[in-house]
Amino acid sequence: MKKGILTVQSAGNSGPGNGTVSSGAPWILTVAASSIDRKFITKAVLGNETNLVGISVNSFESNESSYPLIYGKNASKQCSEFLAGYCLEGCLDPDLVKEKIVLCDWSGGYVEADRAGAKGAILSNSRDDVASVVPLSATGLNNREYAVAKSYHNSTRNPRAKILKSEVIKDPAAPRVASFSSRGPNRIVPEILKPDITGPGIDIVAAYSPIASISASPYDKRRVKYNVLSGTSMSCPHAAGVAAYVKEFHPDWSPAAIKSAIMTTAWPMNDTSTSPGEFAYGSGHLNPVRAINPGLVYEASKEDYIKFLCMMLDEEKIRLISGDKSTCPTGSDKGSPKDLNYPSMAANVTSMKLFTINFHRRVKNVGLANSNYKALISTNSKVDIKVVPEVLSFKSLNEEKNFTVTVDGRDMPEGSHVSASLCWYDGSHNCIVRSPIVISSVSA
């Protein structure tokens, strides 16, 4: 950051649990992962002609023949029924699965099915948003579809099935945050909302090692230069590319300005299973075209970050981070981490108490020299949110204006959250500078 370089980092793949996000530093752009409108599906057809739609990247051609269907727990001589049902390593007997399709209670059971020489595998896949590249003809079914397959197997004397080659469909629900994508809140500094942004991270075509197995199976001998991969390690380079794109148009912008442009121009997203949704997607989904013209940016310098650190750490620890002899202000209130000039706003309040939270911010005009912006608050909660002043008037480029966002509320139950957003309108466009606001209640 001190050298003018924006660091972009993956949020992590430990979701969907709360507080699993990595990379909490405010000078870093932390990126979650979400879906794109391309989805790989793989159908399994049972012997009674029931079609089950699962997901995988299954490149094996179907000759339209069906094969006997066997449950993993019935295909082992050396493991308990429980372990064999999951098709765990070393459990399946090659003699029992030869020329058969195996039912596995675990999404990773295809590795053991491949080792044992099965014809195919139908897998239980509770995370039904990520298509794994499989080493044999296989598909992962959600809980409901998998239950149908098991019921058919258990109620039929000679159960059979066939698995078709994968096909690609358009996913109208995209973008959705990936089930694996790590979520907030930021456990190190709750006042810094993390992740910052989300980007394409599911089923991405990416360069791949030509000496590695194409799938998770070490028995898979196929080799490729490109593969279909998922993870925040896929969404992170998308965000880095957007940052480079913005830098190309604005080579003199600071890392904080580029980061602000990406965050405040993001597409708003619908809530996920995580509450609030901002803990999953931050400010929203990457919007590269909008990011080059954000209108206003939230600027921050090394000195701002040092002051931020001074609110939490002593000078000795701060110098370990800064690499210099940075000092902290003396003789005055250190303030709160929530007052860092950040493009999003977050704070914790004591549950079931009256509260007033103030966020102090400043924005720099990078749009039209003469411009006016009006504040608009969007919220579904009962809290009262005010912005002072409500109108920011600029007369020149790079001019800066200060404002304060005040949130008043009471009686928030422990563990509950308030989600809102501040939009600055320029009078001729829709919201062009958007900041999420998240208030969370915690125990005293």
Disulfide bonds with the S-S distance in Angstrom:
Cys79-Cys91 2.19
Cys87-Cys104 2.12
Cys310-Cys328 1.97
Cys423-Cys431 2.32
